[in-house]
Amino acid sequence: MGVGRHTERPVALDREKDKPIDTFQRLEEFLGYIRAILERSEGTVRQYRYDLVLFFRFLIADNRSLQPEDDAWLEIDITIVNDSMLRSLQLSDLYSYITWLATVRKNAPATRARRTSSLKTFFDYLATKANVLSENIAANLESPKQVKRLPRHLSLEESKDLLMAASDDDSRFSSRDYCILTLFLNCGLRLSELCGIDLSSWREDTLTVIGKGNKERTIYLNSACITAIRDYLPERVTPKREHKDALFISRLGKRVTPRAVQNIIKKYIISAGLDPNRYSTHKLRHTAATLMYQYGKVDIRSLQVLLGHATVATTEIYTHIDQRALHDAVEQNPLNIERSLSRNTE
């Protein structure tokens, strides 16, 4: 179960004192630090909280076969975690936890890597910021080795089929949905970025979005995007007052939620005859990036800026070349001369 797919469960309470038992002072201080100083998003803060609560409940649990799905798991009180306990921890405790994630929780390498990263960040904070520890015991904690896979994306024809599915739809929200798909496939937006677009973010051929780390970047719109926005605006549902600046409005007059957009995309993926288990909103971001790189002759640095990646290393996954391109490259080799032809020229 990856963090990204985790649904938050009710806060566990001390039945007598009616207080949360799934937190402790240093954890709240750490979460406050990454929220206020590092300016991490609320989604990221929730991920850190979940990972660290999971770790400390694992340490305190008497029965290591317990799972977060068990009622008894929520009863594990981690308010007992104090500075003395934190100083007593060793690297071996961290590896025991990672082993438990792999063998009992059956977490995939990517999930274990994310939770390892949470531990490293937390213990680095305790050592270098809070001065609770004299050294960071997680400094040498190795992340699980991950198999690098090429990003899954739609082909050019599949992308056209997806847009056509929305274009042919005669429902009340077809112009909105077509606009959403157009922006995803042409601009490579993240789901959170698309949902956060305001009317004031649009300036004819540019769009301002807020990406990871609360970083603002400018997206340049092509004619397809501009036309899609213009066609949608007259059909835009009258929003409630508190959502009046949101570009994409739900049938209830509110800013569209990530879940609603995911359902919209799934609807048209099915309508286009594509597999909803293979493609998602994030795969549309992969598709936009891949198509820009393959057909737009975009250099890797420009693509990095377009996608809002912090490092070019993340963007390099899009430099893959499909098998057809490899075949074409071989066909166009200047030494691709048929034997019979070479003999006839002798």
C-alpha atoms as one frame of an Amber mdcrd trajectory, in Angstrom:
protein
   0.000   0.000   0.000   1.815   3.146  -1.209   1.550   6.416   0.667  -0.011
   8.108  -2.296  -2.971   5.699  -2.196  -3.408   5.866   1.586  -6.748   7.060
   2.893  -6.386   8.740   6.257  -7.978   6.849   9.096  -9.656   8.412  12.148
  -7.313   9.878  14.729  -6.741   7.375  17.526  -7.752   8.785  20.917  -6.942
   7.996  24.503 -10.322   6.665  25.616  -9.974   8.171  29.098  -8.387  11.531
  28.378  -9.829  11.974  24.894  -6.499  13.039  23.401  -4.666  11.850  20.273
  -2.337   8.907  20.841  -0.804   8.932  17.353   1.621  11.790  17.841   4.323
  13.153  20.145   6.052  16.486  20.662   9.078  16.001  18.385   6.888  14.698
  15.577   4.675  17.787  15.671   7.742  20.038  15.790   9.202  18.263  12.760
   5.965  18.514  10.784   5.741  22.194  11.662   9.314  22.647  10.410   8.736
  21.036   7.008   5.454  22.911   6.629   6.616  26.390   7.622  10.352  26.413
   6.863  10.665  23.943   3.979   7.215  24.963   2.677   6.148  21.435   1.845
   2.563  20.914   0.699  -0.109  19.592   3.052  -0.136  16.376   1.046   3.580
  15.907   1.689   3.122  16.681   5.382   0.432  13.998   5.599   2.773  11.505
   3.946   5.525  12.218   6.473   3.063  11.912   9.342   1.729   8.586   8.124
   5.221   7.157   7.529   6.539   8.193  10.931   3.465   7.091  12.874   3.773
   3.749  11.096   7.436   3.481  12.131   6.917   4.286  15.794   3.891   2.055
  16.137   5.998  -0.727  14.653   8.663  -0.099  17.309   6.205  -0.038  20.195
   3.943  -2.908  19.073   4.252  -6.064  21.178   3.041  -8.145  18.251   5.039
  -7.517  15.077   2.416  -9.335  13.008  -0.072  -6.533  13.638  -1.168  -4.550
  10.594  -2.522  -0.973  10.265  -5.788  -2.565   9.152  -6.182  -4.188  12.578
  -8.186  -2.376  15.241  -5.442  -3.011  17.786  -2.998  -1.049  15.649  -4.900
   2.180  16.262  -4.662   1.584  19.996  -0.852   1.733  20.020   0.004   4.877
  21.970   3.078   6.674  20.586   2.818   9.634  22.953   5.368   7.745  25.079
   8.070   8.582  22.514  10.435  11.059  24.153  14.002  12.294  23.661  15.416
   9.459  25.731  13.759   6.860  23.532  14.869   8.653  20.365  18.485   8.630
  21.585  18.284   4.901  22.296  17.412   3.999  18.719  20.016   2.385  16.493
  20.430   1.857  12.773  19.438  -1.785  13.278  15.980  -0.636  14.462  15.499
   1.183  11.179  16.533  -1.841   9.145  14.158  -4.028  11.158  11.355  -1.678
  10.158  12.333  -1.732   6.461  12.460  -5.541   6.612   8.991  -5.591   8.168
   7.687  -3.365   5.378   9.024  -5.831   2.817   8.112  -9.146   4.439   4.950
  -8.417   6.418   3.501  -5.333   4.735   4.610  -6.518   1.276   5.443  -2.943
   0.312   6.930  -2.452  -3.146  10.503  -1.096  -3.406   9.210   2.345  -4.391
   7.035   2.535  -1.265   9.864   1.334   0.976  12.160   3.910  -0.614   9.692
   6.698   0.168   9.362   5.606   3.784  13.125   5.297   4.080  13.374   8.886
   2.851  10.905   9.976   5.553  13.095   8.387   8.243  16.263   9.991   6.879
  14.647  13.444   6.805  13.208  13.078  10.324  16.417  11.887  11.961  18.438
  14.513  10.104  16.104  17.107  11.613  16.575  15.646  15.102  20.365  15.778
  14.728  20.932  19.057  12.871  17.942  21.242  13.726  16.422  20.102  17.021
  19.789  18.967  18.487  18.108  15.979  20.087  20.641  13.516  18.688  24.409
  13.826  18.563  24.408  12.061  15.199  21.934  11.125  12.506  21.525   7.356
  12.837  19.697   7.260   9.485  22.552   8.898   7.568  23.821   5.516   6.348
  20.396   3.961   5.889  20.295   2.589   2.349  17.213   2.890   0.191  15.826
  -0.266  -1.437  17.041  -0.773  -4.961  14.333   0.084  -7.452  13.797  -1.217
 -10.944  13.817   1.751 -13.299  10.860   1.587 -15.645  10.076   3.814 -18.564
   7.055   6.025 -17.930   3.834   4.624 -19.354   2.214   6.971 -21.825  -0.384
   7.142 -24.568   0.677   7.055 -28.185  -0.129   9.994 -30.449  -3.101   8.122
 -31.926  -4.404   7.115 -28.484  -4.122  10.735 -27.351  -6.187  11.852 -30.339
  -8.776   9.148 -29.563  -9.023  10.413 -25.975  -9.616  13.993 -27.100 -12.142
  12.797 -29.670 -14.052  10.930 -26.950 -14.518  14.191 -25.056 -15.221  16.160
 -28.227 -18.007  13.771 -29.217 -19.600  13.875 -25.772 -22.799  15.950 -25.682
 -23.103  16.146 -21.892 -23.467  19.375 -19.914 -19.784  19.409 -18.980 -18.185
  18.252 -22.224 -16.499  21.609 -22.975 -15.003  21.680 -19.465 -13.820  18.100
 -19.721 -12.352  18.636 -23.193 -10.476  21.662 -21.862  -9.110  19.642 -18.941
  -7.874  16.896 -21.278  -6.361  19.435 -23.666  -4.370  21.120 -20.907  -3.166
  17.790 -19.536  -2.039  16.485 -22.922  -0.500  19.721 -24.190   1.050  21.188
 -21.046   2.046  18.201 -18.918   0.344  19.557 -15.799   0.225  17.732 -12.494
  -3.231  16.926 -11.137  -2.866  19.375  -8.238  -1.689  22.095 -10.623  -4.711
  21.718 -12.872  -7.182  21.773  -9.978  -5.505  24.885  -8.574  -5.813  26.990
 -11.743  -7.627  30.298 -11.211  -9.201  32.574 -13.800  -6.576  35.138 -12.858
  -3.878  32.589 -13.682  -4.727  32.796 -17.395  -3.176  35.530 -19.517  -4.156
  34.735 -23.129  -1.174  32.565 -24.124   0.256  31.900 -20.662  -0.916  30.096
 -17.554   0.570  30.432 -14.078   0.501  27.308 -11.920   1.735  26.438  -8.445
   3.799  23.246  -8.498   5.624  21.146  -5.949   7.254  23.037  -3.110   4.781
  25.889  -3.687   6.890  26.965  -6.664   5.222  29.127  -9.277   5.952  28.616
 -12.960   4.606  29.909 -16.250   3.114  27.550 -18.827   2.975  28.763 -22.436
  -0.260  27.786 -24.144  -0.602  26.704 -27.747  -3.616  27.535 -29.905  -5.412
  24.295 -28.974  -5.294  25.193 -25.270  -6.367  28.798 -25.840  -9.303  27.710
 -28.001 -10.355  25.051 -25.472 -10.395  27.606 -22.630 -12.354  30.139 -24.696
 -14.913  27.515 -25.707 -15.328  26.359 -22.109 -15.753  29.706 -20.326 -19.268
  30.485 -21.684 -20.359  27.045 -20.429 -18.705  27.407 -17.014 -21.073  26.699
 -14.123 -21.825  29.714 -11.958 -19.540  29.180  -8.962 -20.254  29.670  -5.298
 -18.761  32.871  -3.895 -15.797  31.167  -2.228 -14.915  29.390  -5.485 -15.535
  32.275  -7.905 -11.913  32.484  -9.110 -11.486  28.765  -9.844 -11.204  27.992
 -13.555 -12.730  24.529 -13.415 -16.038  24.326 -11.554 -17.992  21.225 -10.549
 -21.738  20.771 -10.986 -22.108  21.930  -7.353 -20.473  25.269  -8.099 -17.214
  24.396  -6.355 -13.621  24.097  -7.551 -13.143  20.638  -9.025 -11.389  18.229
  -6.688  -8.542  15.885  -7.667 -10.843  12.896  -7.216 -13.459  14.433  -9.522
 -10.852  15.062 -12.219  -9.589  11.489 -11.887 -13.134  10.236 -12.435 -13.532
  12.507 -15.467 -10.320  11.197 -17.024 -11.305   7.591 -16.296 -14.663   8.149
 -17.992 -13.056   9.259 -21.256 -10.290   6.679 -21.122 -13.000   4.002 -21.092
 -14.998   5.830 -23.767 -11.902   5.919 -26.003 -11.509   2.162 -25.666  -8.372
   2.414 -23.524  -7.539   0.473 -20.362  -8.353   2.521 -17.212  -6.006   0.292
 -15.229  -3.065   1.325 -17.401  -3.708   5.037 -17.765  -4.438   7.821 -15.288
  -4.130  11.581 -14.931  -0.411  11.281 -14.208   0.043   9.136 -17.318  -1.348
  12.087 -19.282   1.514  14.182 -17.892   3.926  11.482 -19.069   2.198  11.533
 -22.450   2.556  15.293 -22.894   6.229  15.173 -21.965   6.952  12.233 -24.254
   5.146  13.749 -27.233   6.886  17.103 -26.773  10.244  15.392 -26.631   9.621
  13.064 -29.573   7.745  15.379 -31.911   8.529  18.874 -30.698  12.315  18.569
 -30.755  12.375  19.996 -27.216  15.773  19.806 -25.529  15.963  18.214 -22.103
  16.617  21.470 -20.234  13.585  23.171 -21.770  11.455  20.138 -20.944  12.680
  20.322 -17.352  11.403  23.913 -17.078   8.110  23.065 -18.770   7.402  20.225
 -16.344   8.642  22.020 -13.244  11.207  19.372 -12.287  13.707  20.374  -9.613
  16.529  18.470 -11.316  17.183  17.422 -14.898  17.723  13.857 -13.666  13.958
  13.505 -13.188  13.300  14.772 -16.705  15.724  12.341 -18.296  13.179   9.519
 -18.087  11.528  11.140 -21.116  14.603  10.779 -23.293  13.641   7.182 -23.982
  13.043   6.317 -27.638  10.302   3.939 -28.677  10.953   0.815 -30.681   9.598
   2.362 -33.886  12.098   5.196 -33.647  14.900   2.691 -33.111  13.752   0.748
 -36.163  13.615   3.924 -38.251  17.118   4.851 -37.143  18.447   1.502 -38.357
  16.556   1.813 -41.657  18.086   5.239 -42.299  21.639   4.091 -41.741  23.588
   5.134 -44.919  25.019   1.619 -45.098  21.528   0.149 -45.469  22.255  -0.986
 -49.041  20.730  -4.159 -50.446  23.281  -6.703 -51.637  21.639  -7.086 -55.058
  21.708  -3.339 -55.559  25.409  -3.119 -54.689  26.169  -5.915 -57.157  24.263
  -4.197 -59.961  26.406  -1.097 -59.571  29.637  -3.030 -60.024
